[in-house]
Amino acid sequence: MDFAQLPERLAAFLHEAAAEPPGWTDADVEAAEGFFGHHHGVHSMLQGTVGLIGTYLAPTGAFTLRSTGRLGGVEGPGRRLSQSSCLFVDMGKKDALRDGTLAASVTKVRLVHASVRQLHKKSGQWDYAKWGEPVSQKYTTGAVAVFSVQVLEAMRNLGITVSKEDAEGYMSAWHYVNHYLGTPDKWLMPKDVELVDRIWRTIRDQEWKRTDDCVHMTKQAIEFYREILPPGASDAFIAVARVGLGDKYADMAGVPKSPLDLAGKSLASGHKLVSGVGSGFLGGTAKKVTGVNPLRRGHRHRQQGIQRDREVRTQPRPGQPAADAPGDRRQPLTPVSPAVPAAPGHSGSIRRVEERACPRPETPTPPAPVAGSTSIGVPQ
């Protein structure tokens, strides 16, 4: 791309944003692809449970997320899950680490973070002395630890075996993401998964606290799961969050206990609380515990919803000639609900929105320069 006609500052940002992480190799790419080849579905699902709630446990992060929702007029986790799930899915797409697809997705998230900083700056409500910079480099790197080694810990808690090679590949993928989020090299999470795990265990109890913001948003997330998932599947989803986090942190966040959770603890290793990608999200284990397979029921609900949608499309509106009826067009006649994290082996949400491509977050207008920055809206 020719940057010559662009403003100097924008050209410098795009040039910087396109650079690979220092020391990035084909071996790193192959290792990351190895992890996603084995665990892509489980990774995506755990990011929407353990990863989401884990970011609420950091007081500054929880306050940032909740206050941003109020300022932006969007309460609840729906939009964040919809946008974040696209990144989590993109991480495991074929050649995403080779052709720039993932780098572009992460750069969009970086611009969203910059827009959040500008939103708070303009609001005049952010206490910089107390909270520091919104979406700071420290918080961003901490979130990468949650999304990487904390999720690997959740997989172990759930009885899912991850090889050393795959764990290293997963950490390499998050090192790559951390870089494209604009984190300076000196603050980058290393690719050494054992080192990052030790660092995270050392600082986790200093960083994670029970706060009103955390409990409030966890409650919103639980209600969201129950709203968009059929009975049985929502309890299983919540159980995954609780068992994955462990009792100490689940209690801290306010994740409720349930019979499925209690049964899941004993089933985790012997019966695999999270079924493999091929058998679907919690299908087999949930059937053992509750007597029903929630995914089969959810699939039936999806098909019924798709059929109703098609019937609506083929009916003329009142006063509309039959010749002008919409027919079998693919544009919905009613608003589409936000997408939610996919179950392993499934490409979208439990509702019929999974039949459509994962919506991409709109690329925000680049924010105005910030004093002391070396890239658009990204403080050092």
DASULMO-V884515 format. One record per residue. N is the residue number from 1. RES is the residue in one small letter. SS is DSSP state (~ for helix, > for strand, _ for the rest). PSI is psi as a letter, one per 40 degrees, with the letter a starting at -180 (999 if undefined). D_FIRST is the distance of its C-alpha to the first C-alpha in Angstrom with 2 decimals. Layout:
N_RES_SS_PSI_D_FIRST, N_RES_SS_PSI_D_FIRST
//
This chain:
1_m___h_0.00, 2_d___h_3.80, 3_f___e_6.21, 4_a___d_9.11, 5_q___e_10.51, 6_l___i_10.72, 7_p___i_14.01, 8_e_~_d_14.37, 9_r_~_d_15.56, 10_l_~_d_12.88, 11_a_~_d_10.11, 12_a_~_d_12.56, 13_f_~_d_13.11, 14_l_~_d_9.68, 15_h_~_d_9.50, 16_e_~_d_13.06, 17_a_~_d_12.75, 18_a_~_e_10.55, 19_a___h_13.23, 20_e___i_15.98, 21_p___i_19.55, 22_p___h_21.48, 23_g___e_23.51, 24_w___h_21.89, 25_t___i_23.18, 26_d_~_d_23.61, 27_a_~_d_27.10, 28_d_~_d_25.91, 29_v_~_d_23.93, 30_e_~_d_27.03, 31_a_~_d_29.33, 32_a_~_d_27.47, 33_e_~_d_27.38, 34_g_~_d_31.09, 35_f_~_d_31.91, 36_f_~_d_30.18, 37_g_~_d_31.75, 38_h_~_d_35.11, 39_h_~_e_34.76, 40_h_~_d_31.83, 41_g_~_d_34.21, 42_v_~_d_36.41, 43_h_~_d_33.51, 44_s_~_d_32.24, 45_m_~_d_35.78, 46_l_~_d_36.63, 47_q_~_d_33.63, 48_g_~_e_35.08, 49_t_~_c_38.49, 50_v_~_d_38.75, 51_g_~_d_35.24, 52_l_~_d_35.62, 53_i_~_d_39.12, 54_g_~_d_38.33, 55_t_~_d_35.92, 56_y_~_d_38.80, 57_l___e_41.07, 58_a_>_h_39.26, 59_p_~_d_40.93, 60_t_~_d_38.02, 61_g_~_d_35.67, 62_a_~_d_38.29, 63_f_~_d_38.87, 64_t_~_d_35.16, 65_l_~_d_34.72, 66_r_~_d_37.94, 67_s_~_d_37.52, 68_t_~_d_33.93, 69_g_~_d_35.39, 70_r_~_d_38.12, 71_l_~_d_35.87, 72_g_~_e_33.49, 73_g___f_36.44, 74_v___h_35.67, 75_e___i_38.40, 76_g___i_38.52, 77_p___e_36.10, 78_g_~_d_34.97, 79_r_~_d_31.59, 80_r_~_d_30.72, 81_l_~_d_31.82, 82_s_~_d_29.90, 83_q_~_d_26.59, 84_s_~_d_27.29, 85_s_~_d_28.51, 86_c_~_d_25.12, 87_l_~_d_23.72, 88_f_~_d_26.82, 89_v_~_d_26.56, 90_d_~_d_22.87, 91_m_~_d_23.85, 92_g___e_26.00, 93_k___i_23.96, 94_k___h_23.56, 95_d___e_20.56, 96_a___d_19.24, 97_l___e_19.19, 98_r___d_17.45, 99_d___e_14.64, 100_g___e_13.22, 101_t_~_d_15.47, 102_l_~_d_17.73, 103_a_~_d_15.28, 104_a_~_d_13.87, 105_s_~_d_17.57, 106_v_~_d_18.66, 107_t_~_d_16.12, 108_k_~_d_17.63, 109_v_~_d_20.99, 110_r_~_d_20.07, 111_l_~_d_19.36, 112_v_~_d_22.64, 113_h_~_d_24.41, 114_a_~_d_23.18, 115_s_~_d_24.45, 116_v_~_d_27.72, 117_r_~_d_28.14, 118_q_~_d_27.77, 119_l_~_d_30.15, 120_h_~_d_32.78, 121_k_~_d_32.39, 122_k_~_d_33.03, 123_s_~_d_35.89, 124_g___e_37.98, 125_q___e_39.50, 126_w___h_37.75, 127_d___g_40.03, 128_y_~_d_37.79, 129_a_~_d_40.87, 130_k_~_d_41.75, 131_w_~_e_38.48, 132_g___a_35.97, 133_e___h_32.38, 134_p___h_31.56, 135_v___f_29.47, 136_s___i_29.79, 137_q_~_d_28.34, 138_k_~_d_31.85, 139_y_~_d_32.04, 140_t_~_d_28.63, 141_t_~_d_29.61, 142_g_~_d_33.03, 143_a_~_d_31.62, 144_v_~_d_29.71, 145_a_~_d_33.16, 146_v_~_d_34.68, 147_f_~_e_32.09, 148_s_~_c_32.46, 149_v_~_d_35.85, 150_q_~_d_37.73, 151_v_~_d_36.66, 152_l_~_d_37.73, 153_e_~_d_41.03, 154_a_~_d_41.37, 155_m_~_d_40.98, 156_r_~_d_43.79, 157_n_~_d_45.89, 158_l___e_45.51, 159_g___e_46.60, 160_i___h_43.28, 161_t___h_42.97, 162_v___h_39.65, 163_s___i_39.63, 164_k_~_d_38.73, 165_e_~_d_35.80, 166_d_~_d_34.47, 167_a_~_d_35.02, 168_e_~_d_33.06, 169_g_~_d_30.22, 170_y_~_d_30.29, 171_m_~_d_30.18, 172_s_~_d_27.22, 173_a_~_d_25.33, 174_w_~_d_26.28, 175_h_~_d_25.37, 176_y_~_d_21.80, 177_v_~_d_21.99, 178_n_~_d_23.67, 179_h_~_d_20.85, 180_y_~_e_18.11, 181_l___e_20.61, 182_g___e_20.08, 183_t___h_23.35, 184_p___i_23.89, 185_d_~_d_24.65, 186_k_~_e_28.32, 187_w_~_e_28.73, 188_l___h_26.96, 189_m___h_29.37, 190_p___i_30.01, 191_k___e_29.74, 192_d___h_33.53, 193_v_~_d_34.91, 194_e_~_d_38.47, 195_l_~_d_37.57, 196_v_~_d_35.63, 197_d_~_d_38.57, 198_r_~_d_41.01, 199_i_~_d_39.04, 200_w_~_d_38.81, 201_r_~_d_42.52, 202_t_~_d_43.41, 203_i_~_e_41.68, 204_r_~_d_41.89, 205_d_~_e_45.38, 206_q_~_d_44.48, 207_e_~_d_41.50, 208_w_>_h_42.81, 209_k___i_45.53, 210_r___h_47.22, 211_t___i_46.42, 212_d_~_d_47.15, 213_d_~_d_43.43, 214_c_~_d_43.01, 215_v_~_d_46.09, 216_h_~_d_45.19, 217_m_~_d_41.71, 218_t_~_d_43.06, 219_k_~_d_45.67, 220_q_~_d_43.05, 221_a_~_d_41.14, 222_i_~_d_44.43, 223_e_~_d_45.29, 224_f_~_d_41.86, 225_y_~_d_42.41, 226_r_~_d_45.87, 227_e_~_d_44.68, 228_i_~_e_42.03, 229_l___i_43.72, 230_p___i_47.04, 231_p___i_50.17, 232_g___d_50.27, 233_a_~_d_46.53, 234_s_~_d_46.05, 235_d_~_d_48.76, 236_a_~_d_47.11, 237_f_~_d_43.74, 238_i_~_d_45.53, 239_a_~_d_47.45, 240_v_~_d_44.25, 241_a_~_d_43.16, 242_r_~_d_46.60, 243_v_~_d_47.17, 244_g_~_d_43.62, 245_l_~_d_43.94, 246_g___i_47.58, 247_d_~_d_50.54, 248_k_~_d_50.06, 249_y_~_d_46.59, 250_a_~_d_47.19, 251_d_~_d_50.29, 252_m_~_d_48.41, 253_a_~_e_45.89, 254_g___f_48.60, 255_v___h_47.68, 256_p___i_50.92, 257_k___i_53.00, 258_s___i_53.99, 259_p_~_d_56.18, 260_l_~_d_53.13, 261_d_~_d_51.78, 262_l_~_d_55.13, 263_a_~_d_55.39, 264_g_~_d_51.82, 265_k_~_d_52.60, 266_s_~_d_55.17, 267_l_~_e_53.11, 268_a_~_d_49.92, 269_s_~_d_50.48, 270_g_~_d_53.09, 271_h_~_e_51.79, 272_k_~_g_48.09, 273_l___d_47.61, 274_v___h_44.10, 275_s___i_44.36, 276_g___i_41.95, 277_v___d_38.86, 278_g___d_40.79, 279_s___e_43.74, 280_g___i_41.93, 281_f___h_42.00, 282_l___e_45.48, 283_g_~_d_47.15, 284_g_~_d_49.74, 285_t_~_d_50.59, 286_a_~_d_50.85, 287_k_~_d_53.23, 288_k_~_d_55.41, 289_v_~_d_55.60, 290_t_~_e_55.88, 291_g___e_57.13, 292_v___i_54.16, 293_n___h_50.65, 294_p_~_d_48.53, 295_l_~_d_45.60, 296_r_~_d_47.82, 297_r_~_d_49.06, 298_g_~_d_45.55, 299_h_~_d_44.48, 300_r_~_d_47.44, 301_h_~_d_46.50, 302_r_~_d_42.94, 303_q_~_d_44.25, 304_q_~_d_46.74, 305_g_~_d_44.08, 306_i_~_d_41.88, 307_q_~_d_44.99, 308_r_~_d_45.91, 309_d_~_d_42.44, 310_r_~_d_42.74, 311_e_~_d_46.23, 312_v_~_d_45.09, 313_r_~_d_42.37, 314_t_~_e_44.94, 315_q___h_47.50, 316_p___i_47.63, 317_r___i_47.60, 318_p___h_50.86, 319_g___e_51.49, 320_q___h_48.64, 321_p___i_49.78, 322_a_~_d_49.41, 323_a_~_d_47.35, 324_d_~_e_44.69, 325_a___i_44.67, 326_p___e_41.26, 327_g___a_42.00, 328_d___f_39.99, 329_r___i_36.71, 330_r___e_34.41, 331_q___h_33.79, 332_p___i_36.23, 333_l___e_38.88, 334_t___i_39.17, 335_p___i_36.71, 336_v___h_35.17, 337_s___i_36.07, 338_p___i_33.42, 339_a___i_32.60, 340_v___i_34.19, 341_p___h_33.72, 342_a___i_34.57, 343_a___i_37.59, 344_p___h_37.17, 345_g___e_37.10, 346_h___i_36.09, 347_s___e_32.72, 348_g___a_33.38, 349_s___i_36.03, 350_i___d_39.77, 351_r___i_39.61, 352_r_~_e_38.35, 353_v_~_e_34.91, 354_e_~_e_33.99, 355_e_~_e_34.05, 356_r___i_30.85, 357_a___i_27.40, 358_c___h_26.94, 359_p___i_25.80, 360_r___i_22.58, 361_p___i_22.91, 362_e___h_21.54, 363_t___h_18.63, 364_p___i_20.50, 365_t___h_19.77, 366_p___h_18.54, 367_p___i_21.87, 368_a___i_23.10, 369_p___i_22.98, 370_v___h_25.77, 371_a___h_27.91, 372_g___e_27.52, 373_s_>_i_24.03, 374_t_>_e_21.13, 375_s_>_i_18.59, 376_i___h_18.81, 377_g___e_22.35, 378_v_>_h_22.66, 379_p_>_i_25.76, 380_q___999_26.42
//
